[in-house]
Amino acid sequence: MGVTGFKVKLSELRTDQYLRCDADYIVFNKSVGKTSRFLKNYVSNFETGKPITKLDYSENNEPTEFVHLVVRNIKNGVLNLDNPIYINEDKGNSLSVYKIEIGDIVTYFPHP
């Protein structure tokens, strides 16, 4: 795990419609560049996910109703859950408000 460094002008933060200034959000916005401006015409919210660590995984990856969706789960535009990472019940319940529903659109931007 490494640390990502970046610079951002305060004037850029002030113009952001969500008024977010956390590192994940800023890096995400910079990675999609002009595309995000186009998508923002149609999408009401970009979520970069919530922090999930290995400590949040279920013991021995025992199946639970909660799956940690990561970039490797999307192949050729299709959700692939052949080898899911299960989240323990406590963490899963705390994140249940972020559950993906039928009709949701999931985008991903893998890091170079």
Buried (B, 14 or more C-beta within 10 A) or exposed (E): EEEEEEEBEEEEEEEEEEEBEEEBBBBBBEEBEEEBEEEBEEEEEBEBEEEBEEEBBBEEEEEBEBBBBEEEBBEEEEEEEEEBBBBBEEBBEEBEEEEEEEEEEEEEEEEE
